[in-house]
Amino acid sequence: MASGWASDGAVQDQIDSTVNDGVARVRNAVGQGESEAFCLECGEPIPEARRQALKGVKFCVNCQSKLDQQQHTASLYNRRGSKDSQLR
C-alpha cells in the first residue's frame, strides 16, 4: 500500500539500504594488506601478536578503541530515506 509520495516497497527499500550500509561499513573495517609496525595515530609499536592476529592492522589497541568509539557514535541513522534530508 503506497502512502503519499512513497512507493509500495519504500519501507523495505529503506531497510535494505540500512543493512547494505552496515555491511559495507563492516567490510571496510576488516583489515587488508600489510600490518604496520607502529601505530599511525600515536607512533607506539604494535605488538607482534596483534599484527599476526589481525591482517592489515594500522593502530594500537588504545587508538583503535578510540576510533571505533567515534565511528560507532558517528552515524547509525540512514539519512537517505529520511524526510528531513529530503527537505534540506
Residue pairs with C-beta under 8 A, 6 or more apart in sequence:
1 8
2 8
2 10
7 13
10 81
13 81
14 78
14 80
14 81
17 78
17 80
17 81
18 78
18 81
21 78
25 71
29 71
31 54
31 55
31 56
31 57
31 58
32 55
32 56
33 55
33 56
34 56
35 46
35 50
35 51
35 52
35 54
35 55
35 56
35 57
35 58
36 46
36 51
36 57
36 58
36 59
37 45
37 46
37 51
38 44
38 45
38 46
39 45
39 46
39 58
39 59
39 60
39 63
40 58
40 59
40 63
41 59
41 60
41 63
41 66
41 67
42 60
42 62
42 63
44 60
45 60
46 57
46 59
46 60
50 57
50 60
50 61
51 57
57 64
59 67
79 85
